[in-house]
Amino acid sequence: MRYRLIKEDDVLKASMGEDIRLNVTDKTRRIFTGLGKLSFLRALYDMAKTAKKVKALYRQYPGSYKDLPDWKVQVLDLLR
């Protein structure tokens, strides 16, 4: 947030499970702002990909107890 690459609203939306959608102008501005911080941008991108995978996995929460151990293994593998 200090570098203005992500905003408080982005964090709020992400924490509530919403997708963050940016228009072309906002994307371009953030890219140019972040050019000097490429390692941070890469880490942010990786975190966003992982968050999407976690969200998809939690949507597949098993309906029966017998499927829970396999699902739990998938969760632990993803979070490692």
PLY file of the C-alpha trace (Angstrom):
ply
format ascii 1.0
element vertex 80
property float x
property float y
property float z
element edge 79
property int vertex1
property int vertex2
end_header
0.00 0.00 0.00
2.89 2.29 0.68
3.95 1.97 -2.99
0.34 2.38 -4.19
0.44 -0.95 -5.99
-2.44 -2.29 -3.96
-5.13 -0.27 -2.25
-7.12 -0.82 0.91
-10.19 -1.55 -1.20
-8.26 -4.32 -3.01
-7.38 -5.96 0.29
-10.97 -5.69 1.50
-12.36 -7.26 -1.67
-9.78 -10.05 -1.59
-10.48 -10.81 2.06
-14.19 -11.09 1.28
-13.51 -13.54 -1.54
-14.18 -11.12 -4.39
-12.05 -10.87 -7.51
-10.15 -7.64 -7.98
-10.93 -6.13 -11.34
-8.90 -3.19 -12.63
-9.49 -1.10 -15.73
-6.69 -0.61 -18.25
-5.74 2.81 -16.92
-5.44 1.59 -13.33
-3.45 -1.49 -14.40
-1.05 0.63 -16.45
-0.54 3.12 -13.62
0.18 0.34 -11.14
2.59 -1.39 -13.52
4.61 1.78 -14.07
4.58 2.49 -10.34
5.85 -1.00 -9.67
8.60 -1.19 -12.28
11.25 -0.52 -9.65
9.75 -3.16 -7.39
9.67 -6.21 -9.65
10.39 -8.73 -6.89
7.47 -7.35 -4.90
5.20 -7.51 -7.96
6.21 -11.12 -8.55
5.47 -12.04 -4.93
2.12 -10.25 -5.15
1.27 -12.11 -8.36
2.22 -15.47 -6.81
0.11 -14.70 -3.75
-2.89 -13.84 -5.93
-2.55 -17.12 -7.86
-2.35 -19.09 -4.61
-5.39 -17.27 -3.22
-7.41 -18.25 -6.30
-6.37 -21.88 -5.88
-7.32 -21.84 -2.19
-10.68 -20.29 -3.02
-11.37 -22.97 -5.65
-10.32 -25.74 -3.26
-12.55 -24.47 -0.48
-15.48 -24.42 -2.90
-14.87 -28.16 -3.29
-15.29 -28.82 0.43
-16.44 -32.42 0.74
-20.04 -33.21 1.52
-19.22 -36.34 3.48
-16.79 -37.10 6.26
-15.16 -39.97 4.34
-13.90 -37.53 1.66
-12.48 -35.08 4.20
-8.99 -36.67 4.63
-8.26 -36.52 0.89
-9.45 -32.92 0.70
-7.33 -32.01 3.72
-4.23 -33.45 2.02
-4.91 -31.20 -1.00
-5.23 -28.16 1.26
-1.99 -28.92 3.10
-0.13 -29.52 -0.18
-1.34 -26.20 -1.56
-0.39 -24.25 1.54
3.13 -25.66 1.65
0 1
1 2
2 3
3 4
4 5
5 6
6 7
7 8
8 9
9 10
10 11
11 12
12 13
13 14
14 15
15 16
16 17
17 18
18 19
19 20
20 21
21 22
22 23
23 24
24 25
25 26
26 27
27 28
28 29
29 30
30 31
31 32
32 33
33 34
34 35
35 36
36 37
37 38
38 39
39 40
40 41
41 42
42 43
43 44
44 45
45 46
46 47
47 48
48 49
49 50
50 51
51 52
52 53
53 54
54 55
55 56
56 57
57 58
58 59
59 60
60 61
61 62
62 63
63 64
64 65
65 66
66 67
67 68
68 69
69 70
70 71
71 72
72 73
73 74
74 75
75 76
76 77
77 78
78 79
